[in-house]
Amino acid sequence: MNTPRSLRLTALFCALFATSLLAEEDPDVTAAIAAEKGRGSALLAADLNALDAIMADDCLYTHSSGKLETKKIHMDTFVAGLRYERFDTSDLRGHSVTPDVVVLNGTINQSKGVGGKMTDLK
């Protein structure tokens, strides 16, 4: 019996996908996700020392709106009164691009603002 080519390709894809799910997790991705969770905790606590340690000195922080901030500008928003009431991440996935670069994707559900005027963002 000849199995149609598309069925064989589907079976191969499923086998490869299952193998990738069972593969040992990349330690660089695990570390990047842990750092992102630490960043969320630091944002909630407005902990500038922790944020300073987490963020590289040459960090360029890009907001979901496309607004770009240097590390100093980003940190100064907390000095000016920015506070987070909620910073929840979900569905975080990572991909090691190089030994020094991991790209994370996922969802952030947050509430932040200045002077008690909070905005919910996802």
Secondary structure in CASP SS format (residue, H / E / C, confidence):
PFRMAT SS
TARGET T0000
AUTHOR 0000-0000-0000
METHOD secondary structure of the structure
MODEL  1
M C 1.00
N C 1.00
T C 1.00
P C 1.00
R H 1.00
S H 1.00
L H 1.00
R H 1.00
L H 1.00
T H 1.00
A H 1.00
L H 1.00
F H 1.00
C H 1.00
A H 1.00
L H 1.00
F H 1.00
A H 1.00
T H 1.00
S H 1.00
L H 1.00
L H 1.00
A C 1.00
E C 1.00
E C 1.00
D C 1.00
P H 1.00
D H 1.00
V H 1.00
T H 1.00
A H 1.00
A H 1.00
I H 1.00
A H 1.00
A H 1.00
E H 1.00
K H 1.00
G H 1.00
R H 1.00
G H 1.00
S H 1.00
A H 1.00
L H 1.00
L H 1.00
A H 1.00
A C 1.00
D C 1.00
L H 1.00
N H 1.00
A H 1.00
L H 1.00
D H 1.00
A H 1.00
I H 1.00
M C 1.00
A C 1.00
D C 1.00
D C 1.00
C C 1.00
L E 1.00
Y E 1.00
T E 1.00
H C 1.00
S C 1.00
S C 1.00
G C 1.00
K C 1.00
L E 1.00
E E 1.00
T E 1.00
K H 1.00
K H 1.00
I H 1.00
H H 1.00
M H 1.00
D H 1.00
T H 1.00
F H 1.00
V H 1.00
A C 1.00
G C 1.00
L E 1.00
R E 1.00
Y E 1.00
E E 1.00
R E 1.00
F E 1.00
D E 1.00
T E 1.00
S E 1.00
D E 1.00
L E 1.00
R E 1.00
G E 1.00
H E 1.00
S E 1.00
V E 1.00
T E 1.00
P C 1.00
D C 1.00
V E 1.00
V E 1.00
V E 1.00
L E 1.00
N E 1.00
G E 1.00
T E 1.00
I E 1.00
N E 1.00
Q E 1.00
S E 1.00
K E 1.00
G E 1.00
V E 1.00
G C 1.00
G C 1.00
K E 1.00
M E 1.00
T E 1.00
D E 1.00
L E 1.00
K C 1.00
END
